[in-house]
Amino acid sequence: MTALHRALLHRPPRMPSDLGVQRTIMAADRTLMSWIRTALSMLSFGFTIYKFLSTIAQTAPLEHPRSPQQVGLFLTALGTACMVFGTITYWVTLRDLQKTERFRIGRPVLWIGVIISVAGVTLFYTIIRRAV
């Protein structure tokens, strides 16, 4: 038997056998998905408002010329913070559940949360770089 076969045989199952733990994991999945929806809304609104107000500022002078960057930064920071906190909370929940029974933590919704967190940080950095 090769090392790969031994590793595959000793992998923890995808889901725990306890139905209560499975329901809790699925509830945590749904909660993280709602965090993702909220964060994506804030990130997209932040970027859209930033671009819209920047376009208006180019055609007509604004009373507060830095307001597009400030509004965009605020919403982008809020969306990124929501995504990071939601992902951390999800991770902690899964780690706590794993104390009762071993299962694989690498779930698709977790990877999506991490990717959107990185995208939010990148968008925030991009707006800051353009504002300076």
N, C-alpha and C positions, 0 to 999 in steps of 0.2 A: 504494500500500500504506500503510495507516494505521500509526500508532505502535504500536497494540495488536498488529497482525499481526506487525510486526517484533519486538516484545518476546516474543511467543509462539514465533516461529521461533528465537530465540536463547536460549531457556530451556534450562538444562541438563537432561539426561534424569532421569527419576525414579530409576532405578537405573543403576549403571555396567555396562559391557558385559563386564568381566572377571568370570568366575564365582567366582574366589577372593575377590574383593572383595565380591561379592554374598553369598557364604556368611558372610563376616566380619560384614557388616552385619546379616544375619539372626541371627547368634549374638549380636551386641550387642543386637538387639531383644529376644531371649529373655532375656538377662541383665538388661536394664532391667525387663522384665516381672516377673522374679523379685524384683527390688528393690521394685517396686510392690506385689507381694503381701505381702512382708515388712513394708514400711512401713504398708500398710493394716491388717495384723494388729496391729501395735504401736499404731497410732493408735486403732483401735477398742477394743483391750483397755485402753489408757490411759483413754479416755473412759468406758468401761463400768465399770471399777474405780473411777474417780473418782466417778461417779454412785452406784454401789452402796455404796461406803464412806461417802459423804456421807449417803445415806438411813439407813444403820445408825447413823451418828453423831447423827442427829436423834432417833432412837428411844431409843438407849442411849448413854451417854457412853463414848467411846473412851479408852484409856489415853494415846494420843498423838493429840490432836484434829486436828492438821495432817497426819496420815498420808494421808488421801484425796487431798489436793492434791499431796503430795510424790510419791506413787505415780503419780497421773495425769500430773503434770508430767514425771516421769522417762520413762515409756513414750511419752508424746507427743513429748518432745524426742528420744528415741531413734528413733522412727519418722520424724520430720521430718528428722533428720540422715541417716538411711538413704536417704530419698527424694532429698534434696538432693545427697548424695555420689554416688548412683547416676545421677542425671540429669547431673551434671557429668562423670562418667566416660564416660557414653554420648556426650555432646556432644564431648568431647576425642577419643574414638575415631573419631567420624564426621569431625571436622575433620582428623585424621591421615590417614584413608582418602581424603579429598577431595584430598589432595596428589598422589595417584597418578592420579586421574581425577575430573573434575567430575561431580557429581550433586546432586540436590536433597536438602538436609538436613532440611527440614521434614516429618518423619515423624510419623504419628499417635501412636506410643508416646512420642515426645519431648514432644508437647503434653500427653498424659496425665500424664507425669512432672512437668511444670511445674505443671499444675493441682493435682495432689496435694501438691506441695511448698508451694504457696500455701495450700492447705486445712490442711496440717499446721501451718504458722506461725500461721494464724488460730486454730486450735483451741488451740494452745499459749498464745497471747496471751489467749484467752478464759478459760482455766483460771487463768492468772496474775491476770487482772483480778478474777475471783471470789474468789481466795484472799486478795487484799489487803484 
